[in-house]
Amino acid sequence: MSENTDLTVPATSEPPEIVPAPASLVPHLHEVAILLDIDGTLLDLAPTPREVWVPPGLAETLNLLLQRTSGALALVSGRSLNDIDLIFAPEVYPAVGGHGAEMRLAGGSEADAVKAPPLDKELKRRLAAIARLSPGILLEDKGYSLALHYRLAPQAEKVIYEEVSRIRAELPGAPIEVLPGKCVCEIKHAGFTKASGVRELMRHAPFAGRRPFFIGDDVTDETVFAIMPDFAGLSFSVGRRALGVDGHFDAPDDVRAFLAQLAGSGTNSIASR
């Protein structure tokens, strides 16, 4: 890797439309930690969680960036590590999973220990019953959280949140919180977020001491957007101009194109236009 490798896309390229980032904040790749959300950011959303797929060339791009950053690339997701591995198989990447409930560094070192206990079985049973209220509601048990997807039943959004609120009111002492997302209502342990997971990740080599940039698309990614200034990092949203971010991409295919440019050139950088 060249010592002058930075994050500037050549002027002759066609980069995704993003809000300009100050040139003084654009660090060299050997100083960077690349943090990437998965669903809606790296991968296109699908009708169900199991239908997402990894487009050709993406694994090669991620592997090149992993090499260029000396291992400082990680996936940051609400999915469990096991689910992440199934999607990207046979590749295995450093990752923060379960909204910060678990973490794995390169090679699966000691930091992959579970940080949060699974949700209480009785609470899961009660929440799972919500899926029977309308056809099209899909239940996803992530161990550390339970997700109710209603992309196939958008009319069920109101009743889902009403039922979740009722259950929470009946269990005021339950250490849980509700995460609204894109056509999904997720219930997880309180005290663990993507931001808490990223903070822990940034304590470990090769991430420690680097300047991260994070790309995410959903409400659950806003906690990570908020902490990027603590690390002198950059944040980018996908599909919307989230508050406090340095820029945005229009869609996941723009993110993939940008990462491919970054991986494929010794002088690629975050560009503006």
C-alpha positions in Angstrom: 0.0 0.0 0.0 1.3 3.4 -0.9 2.0 5.8 1.9 0.1 8.5 0.0 -3.1 6.4 -0.3 -5.9 8.6 0.8 -9.6 8.8 0.4 -9.8 11.1 -2.7 -11.7 9.8 -5.8 -9.9 10.9 -9.0 -11.6 13.8 -10.7 -12.2 11.8 -13.9 -14.4 9.3 -12.0 -18.1 9.4 -11.5 -18.4 9.2 -7.7 -21.8 8.9 -5.9 -23.4 12.2 -5.1 -22.5 13.1 -1.6 -22.3 16.3 0.5 -18.7 17.7 0.4 -16.5 16.7 3.2 -13.7 19.1 4.3 -10.4 18.0 2.8 -8.7 18.5 6.1 -10.7 15.6 7.5 -9.9 13.1 4.8 -7.2 10.8 6.2 -5.0 8.3 4.6 -6.1 4.7 4.3 -3.4 3.5 6.7 -4.9 5.8 9.3 -8.5 4.8 8.6 -11.0 2.3 10.1 -13.8 1.5 7.7 -17.1 0.7 9.4 -20.1 -0.4 7.4 -23.7 -1.2 8.1 -25.1 -4.1 6.0 -28.8 -3.9 5.2 -29.8 -0.9 3.2 -26.1 0.3 3.1 -23.9 -2.5 1.7 -26.8 -4.6 0.5 -30.1 -3.7 -1.0 -33.1 -4.3 1.1 -35.3 -7.3 0.3 -38.9 -8.3 1.1 -37.6 -10.5 3.9 -34.3 -10.6 5.8 -33.4 -14.0 4.3 -33.7 -12.7 0.7 -30.8 -10.2 0.9 -27.8 -11.3 -1.2 -24.2 -10.2 -1.8 -23.7 -8.8 -5.4 -20.8 -10.1 -7.4 -17.5 -8.3 -6.7 -18.5 -7.0 -3.2 -16.5 -9.6 -1.3 -13.4 -8.9 -3.5 -13.8 -5.2 -2.7 -14.1 -5.8 1.0 -11.1 -8.1 1.0 -9.0 -5.5 -0.8 -10.0 -2.8 1.7 -9.3 -5.1 4.6 -5.8 -5.6 3.2 -5.3 -1.8 2.4 -6.3 -0.9 6.0 -4.3 -3.7 7.6 -7.5 -5.3 8.9 -9.3 -2.2 10.1 -12.6 -2.9 8.3 -15.7 -4.1 10.2 -19.3 -4.7 9.5 -21.7 -3.1 12.1 -25.1 -4.6 12.1 -28.2 -5.5 14.0 -27.8 -9.0 12.7 -26.0 -11.6 14.8 -22.5 -12.6 13.9 -23.8 -16.0 12.8 -26.3 -14.4 10.4 -23.6 -12.1 9.0 -21.4 -15.1 8.3 -24.2 -16.9 6.5 -24.8 -13.9 4.3 -21.1 -13.4 3.4 -20.0 -17.0 3.4 -17.3 -18.2 2.9 -15.8 -14.8 3.9 -15.6 -13.9 7.6 -15.1 -10.3 8.5 -14.5 -8.4 11.7 -17.9 -7.3 12.9 -20.1 -5.8 15.6 -23.3 -7.8 15.7 -26.6 -7.7 17.5 -26.7 -3.9 17.9 -23.5 -4.1 20.0 -24.3 -7.3 21.8 -21.4 -9.2 20.3 -18.1 -8.4 18.6 -15.5 -10.2 16.6 -12.0 -9.0 15.6 -9.9 -10.4 12.8 -9.3 -14.1 13.5 -12.1 -14.3 16.1 -9.9 -13.2 19.0 -11.1 -12.9 22.6 -13.2 -9.8 21.9 -15.9 -12.1 20.2 -17.3 -12.9 23.7 -21.0 -12.2 24.0 -21.6 -8.9 25.8 -25.4 -9.1 26.3 -27.6 -12.0 27.5 -30.3 -13.4 25.3 -33.8 -11.9 25.7 -35.9 -13.5 28.4 -37.8 -16.5 26.9 -41.2 -15.5 28.3 -40.8 -12.0 27.0 -39.9 -13.4 23.6 -42.9 -15.6 23.6 -45.2 -12.7 24.3 -43.6 -10.5 21.7 -43.6 -13.3 19.1 -47.4 -13.6 19.5 -47.7 -10.2 17.8 -46.7 -11.8 14.5 -50.1 -13.6 14.5 -52.0 -10.4 14.4 -51.7 -9.9 10.6 -50.6 -12.0 7.7 -47.3 -10.8 6.3 -45.7 -9.9 9.7 -42.4 -11.8 9.8 -40.7 -12.8 13.1 -36.9 -12.8 13.4 -35.3 -14.1 16.5 -31.8 -12.8 16.8 -31.1 -14.1 20.2 -30.2 -10.7 21.7 -33.3 -9.1 20.1 -36.6 -9.9 18.4 -37.6 -8.2 15.2 -41.1 -7.9 13.8 -40.8 -7.1 10.0 -43.9 -5.7 8.3 -42.6 -4.8 4.8 -45.1 -7.3 3.5 -47.8 -6.0 5.8 -47.4 -2.2 6.0 -50.9 -1.8 7.4 -49.8 -3.6 10.5 -47.3 -1.0 11.7 -49.7 0.7 14.1 -50.9 -2.4 15.8 -47.4 -3.8 16.2 -46.2 -0.8 18.1 -49.4 -0.6 20.1 -48.9 -4.2 21.2 -45.2 -3.7 22.0 -46.1 -0.7 24.1 -48.8 -2.7 26.0 -46.3 -5.5 26.8 -43.7 -3.0 28.0 -46.3 -1.3 30.2 -47.1 -4.6 31.8 -43.4 -5.3 32.3 -42.0 -1.9 33.5 -38.9 -3.5 35.0 -37.9 -5.3 31.8 -34.5 -4.0 30.6 -35.5 -3.6 27.0 -35.8 -0.8 24.4 -37.6 -0.6 21.1 -35.8 0.2 17.9 -37.9 1.5 15.0 -36.4 0.8 11.6 -37.4 0.5 7.9 -40.6 -1.6 8.1 -39.3 -3.3 11.3 -39.9 -3.0 15.0 -37.0 -4.5 17.0 -37.0 -5.1 20.7 -33.6 -5.6 22.4 -31.7 -5.4 25.7 -31.2 -1.8 26.9 -27.7 -0.5 27.3 -26.3 -2.0 24.1 -26.2 -0.1 20.8 -24.2 0.0 17.6 -22.4 3.0 19.2 -21.4 1.1 22.3 -20.2 -1.7 20.1 -18.2 0.7 17.9 -16.7 2.3 21.0 -15.5 -1.1 22.2 -14.2 -2.0 18.7 -12.1 1.2 18.6 -10.3 0.1 21.7 -8.7 -2.9 20.0 -6.0 -3.2 17.4 -5.9 -2.6 14.5 -8.8 -0.1 15.0 -7.4 1.7 18.0 -5.9 5.1 17.2 -7.4 5.2 13.7 -9.9 7.7 12.3 -13.1 5.8 11.5 -15.6 6.6 8.8 -19.0 4.9 9.1 -21.7 4.4 6.5 -25.2 3.6 7.6 -28.8 4.1 6.5 -31.3 3.5 9.3 -32.4 5.0 12.6 -30.3 2.5 14.5 -27.2 3.9 12.8 -27.7 7.4 14.2 -26.1 6.4 17.5 -22.9 5.7 15.5 -23.2 9.0 13.5 -23.3 10.8 16.8 -20.0 9.4 18.1 -17.9 9.9 15.0 -16.7 13.3 16.1 -15.3 11.7 19.3 -12.8 9.9 17.1 -12.3 12.7 14.6 -14.2 10.4 12.1 -16.6 10.9 9.3 -20.2 9.6 8.8 -22.3 9.1 5.8 -26.0 8.2 5.5 -27.6 6.3 2.6 -30.9 7.2 1.0 -31.5 10.2 3.2 -29.5 13.2 4.5 -29.4 12.3 8.2 -28.7 15.1 10.7 -25.0 15.5 11.7 -23.5 13.4 8.9 -20.7 14.6 6.6 -22.4 13.4 3.5 -24.8 10.9 1.9 -25.1 8.3 -0.8 -28.3 7.8 -2.7 -28.5 4.0 -2.6 -26.5 0.9 -1.7 -25.2 0.5 -5.3 -23.6 3.9 -4.9 -21.9 2.8 -1.7 -20.6 -0.3 -3.4 -19.3 1.7 -6.4 -17.5 4.1 -4.1 -15.9 1.3 -2.1 -14.8 -0.4 -5.3 -13.2 2.8 -6.4 -11.5 3.1 -3.0 -10.2 -0.4 -3.1 -9.1 -0.3 -6.7 -6.9 2.8 -6.7 -3.9 3.8 -4.7 -5.1 7.4 -4.7 -8.9 7.1 -4.2 -10.6 9.4 -1.7 -14.0 10.6 -0.5 -14.9 13.1 -3.2 -17.4 15.9 -3.5 -19.2 17.5 -6.4 
